[in-house]
Amino acid sequence: MEKSLNEDTYEKLKYDIMNFKLVPGDSISAQKIAVRYNVSRTPAREAIVNLEKEGLLKIIPQSGTYVASINCRRFEQEWFVRKSLEVGMVDPVFEHVSNEMLDKMEELNSRLINYDKSNEKVPRIEIDNAFHELIYESSGEQLAANIIKMQMSHYNRIRFLAELNSSISVKTNEEHEMLIDAIRKKDKRMYLRVIKGHINRIFNEIDKLRIIYPDYFENN
């Protein structure tokens, strides 16, 4: 189905915020969005309204609209939801995953292992997302997948920053390999241990990221 202009503008603006092409504190207006994406002010205003609801934009009366800083409390809530949903998918994943799906997971992780900005047109986080989306697809839990896709804005911005750190990204690659290996060996206990550690690791990196990127986080 072809996207409406409103949807397309919203997704482009959200993408630029999520990938820090627009950084916390940047001023946003319907006029600026209209010029940036070559649209009228109507879809631009709609995008502002929707992204303000998601906590990615902050409207300050008598001042303007700005890209919101990362809210650590919101991050913690989103992290809890994602962890709960992914752990809950373990049984259906093991029941339904196919060899074809595992091969696709290995292909994506190979791209992460050999990631090179000069060869890849997308950020690492998008390949990582595609890897996990194959897990969600295998589970058949579409509602859970949609929640993870649409409600993880602050959590995913932190994941983006984390993946810029090579010491963290290497661990991501290793854990993906372990997840694939656990499924192939039908070792559910190993898979559960690895997926919990995989998701917990981002939570444990938050203090380090706040030191590296202090201007991106709320002062709370």
Residue pairs with C-beta under 8 A, 6 or more apart in sequence:
3 11
5 39
5 43
6 42
6 43
6 46
6 47
8 37
8 43
9 33
9 37
9 39
9 43
9 44
9 46
9 47
10 43
10 46
10 47
10 50
10 51
12 37
13 22
13 33
13 36
13 37
13 47
13 51
14 47
14 51
14 54
14 56
14 153
15 21
16 22
17 51
17 56
17 57
17 67
17 157
18 56
18 153
18 156
18 157
18 160
19 123
19 125
19 160
20 157
20 160
20 161
20 216
22 28
22 67
23 67
23 215
23 216
24 66
24 67
24 68
24 69
24 70
24 215
24 216
24 217
25 66
25 67
25 69
25 215
26 66
26 67
27 64
27 65
27 66
28 48
28 57
28 64
28 65
28 66
28 67
29 64
29 65
30 41
30 44
30 45
30 48
31 41
31 44
33 39
33 41
33 44
33 47
33 48
34 40
34 41
34 44
37 44
48 57
48 59
48 65
51 57
52 58
52 59
52 65
54 153
55 68
55 71
55 74
55 153
55 154
56 67
56 68
56 153
57 65
57 66
57 67
57 68
58 65
58 66
58 67
58 68
58 69
59 65
60 66
69 216
69 217
69 218
70 154
70 157
70 158
70 216
70 217
70 218
71 154
71 218
71 220
72 154
72 206
72 210
72 217
72 218
72 220
73 220
74 153
74 154
75 154
75 155
75 158
75 206
76 203
78 151
78 152
78 153
78 154
78 155
79 155
79 199
79 202
79 203
81 147
81 148
81 151
81 152
82 148
82 152
82 155
82 199
83 196
83 199
83 200
85 141
85 144
85 147
85 148
86 132
86 135
86 148
86 195
86 199
87 192
87 195
87 196
88 141
88 144
89 135
89 136
89 139
89 141
89 144
90 188
90 191
90 192
90 195
91 188
92 138
92 139
92 140
92 141
93 135
93 138
93 139
93 183
93 191
94 183
94 186
94 188
94 191
96 138
96 139
96 140
97 138
97 183
98 138
101 134
101 137
101 138
102 180
102 183
102 184
104 134
105 131
105 134
105 135
105 176
105 179
105 180
106 180
108 127
108 130
108 131
108 134
109 131
109 173
109 176
109 177
109 180
111 120
111 127
112 124
112 127
112 128
112 131
112 169
112 172
112 173
112 176
113 173
115 124
115 127
115 169
120 127
123 160
123 163
124 163
124 169
125 156
125 159
125 160
125 163
128 159
128 163
128 172
129 156
131 176
132 148
133 145
133 149
135 179
136 142
136 144
136 145
136 148
137 145
139 145
155 202
157 216
158 202
158 205
158 206
158 209
159 202
161 209
161 212
161 213
161 216
162 168
162 169
162 202
162 205
162 209
163 169
163 172
165 205
165 212
168 201
168 205
171 201
172 198
175 194
175 197
175 198
175 201
178 190
178 194
179 191
179 194
179 195
179 198
181 187
181 190
182 188
182 190
182 191
182 194
183 191
209 217
210 217
